[in-house]
C-alpha cells in the first residue's frame, strides 16, 4: 500500500483527529508502547503498565498499549499477567484481590521480565492503575489507546461467556473517548465481537501467532480493522492484508534490525517495549523542546511558543491547543509552525470555569510529536 494511502487509512481508523497530536499522520508506522513502553533506548526505565510509563508515551506521541484484567470485585486493572508475581511485591492471582487490596501491591522491577530486554530490580514503588485511570490519562492528553481484553483460555481467570469483555467495555464506554482514540485488541474473536456490540464502529484488532490467509479471512468475516501477528511476518502477508483494506501491527519488536525490517515491510504500526529505540530506527528523533506560554483573557485562551530543533528546515507541522474544563474537552484550535519555528494559537473557553490545557506538536516525517500538559490555565 502506498504511504499516502496508508496514512489516510490510518488517520481514518486510529488517529486523534482534532486532539493533541494533530498532523501526526506520516509515512513511518505508528509506534505502540507495549505495556507502556518500559525501556528507553535499551535502559529499563518504567515498571509495566504504570501511569508514569503512559505519561511518557503521551509526551512522545506513542500509542498506549495496555492489558485489562479483572480484580475479584470486577474492576478492570492494567496488568498483563493473571498473577501478580512477575512484576509486583504481591503473589497470587489478580482475581483473588479486591481493588482496595491491590493498592497495597507495589511494583518492584523496571522493564518487562521475560520480554528479552534488560530489567532492573528497584525499591518497591507505585501501584497498579485501573483501566479507568489509564483512559482518563488518554482523555486529558489526547493519546491513542490500544486496549487488550486479556480474557484468554490459557489464563486461570478465563471466562467463556461475554461477561469478562462486557465488564471491560463498561469502563471503556463510560470513559467516553472518541472512537478515533481507541483500538480494542484480543486473541479471542468473541472478545472483539463483544466490544463491537458495545461500541459500534470502534476499531478492533485480532492478535495472532501465525500470519497467513486464515487470519486475514477471519478479519474479513468478522469486520476487524487490524491484524496484529507475532513478529516476524512475511512481506506478502502485509501486502495481502492491505489488499483487503486491513491494517497490520506486529508484536513485539524490540531490536533495531526488526524495526527496520518491519518498516520495509510497510506495516502500519509496531508494538514494542522500547518505543524510543524503534523511533530512531525508523528515522524519527525527539524534538529538543517545545515552549508554551498560556494566557487566559476572559473567554479566550492564548498560547505562544517555539519548537526547539537543531535545524529550521525541520520546522514543519502543526501545533494544537486543547482546552479542557471538568470532564470534557471544550475547544481545539490548531496552527502551522512558522518558518522560524514559532507559533501562536488561541481558542474560546467558558468564563469562570477551571481550565486545563495541553499544547501538542503533531510531529512530521523526521520528528516525533511532543506534548506539554495538561497544565492549569491561570
Secondary structure, 3 states (H helix, E strand, C coil): CCHHHHHHHHHHHCCCCCCCCCCCCCCCCEEEEECCCCEECCEECCCCCCHHHHHHHHHCCCEEEEEEEECCCCCEEECCCCECCCCECCCCEHHHCCHHHHCCCCEEEECCCCCCCCCEEEEEECCCCEHHHHHHHHHHHCCCEEEEECCCCCCCCCCCCCHHHHHHHHHHHHHCCCHHHEEEEECCHHHHHHHHHHCCCCEEEEEECCCCHHHHHHHHHHCCCEEEEECCCCHHHHHHHHHCCCEEEEECCCCHHHHHHHHHCCCCEEEECCHHHHHHHCCCECCCEECCEEEEECCEEEEEEEEECCCHHHCCCEEEEEEEECCEEEEEEEEECCCCCEEEEEEECCCCCCEEEEEEECCCCCECCEEEEEEECC
